[in-house]
Amino acid sequence: MKIRYFSDSNTAFIEFSDKPVAETREISENLYIDTDESGNIVSMTIEHAKEKANMSEISYLQMNSSNTAVA
């Protein structure tokens, strides 16, 4: 997964896979998802990300099967 934040447009782009995009769906006025030919999510675009998705702070926490954090 890759997360890119473009400060000039206040847009976040989250890429889940590198498969070709077959369709873009507008979920709401500021949220779009891209899907592959099988309907699986490829990426997500969030416009006005600081306000709509609290993109002022990003953290990553990987959990193992017993729900404990992995350092």
Residue pairs with C-beta under 8 A, 6 or more apart in sequence:
1 14
1 15
1 16
2 14
2 15
3 12
3 13
3 14
3 15
3 58
4 12
4 13
4 14
4 15
5 11
5 12
5 13
5 49
5 55
5 58
6 12
6 13
9 47
10 47
10 48
10 49
10 50
10 51
11 45
11 46
11 47
11 48
11 49
12 45
12 46
12 49
12 53
12 55
13 43
13 44
13 45
13 46
14 43
14 44
14 45
14 46
15 42
15 43
16 41
16 42
16 43
16 44
17 36
17 40
17 41
17 42
17 43
18 42
19 36
19 40
19 42
20 36
20 37
20 42
21 34
21 35
21 36
21 42
21 43
22 35
22 36
22 37
23 34
23 35
24 32
24 33
24 34
24 35
25 32
25 33
25 34
25 35
26 32
27 33
29 47
30 46
30 47
30 48
30 52
31 44
31 45
31 46
31 47
31 52
32 44
32 45
33 41
33 43
33 44
33 45
34 41
34 42
34 43
34 44
34 45
35 41
35 42
36 42
46 52
46 53
46 55
49 55
50 56
61 69
62 69
62 70
63 69
63 70
64 70
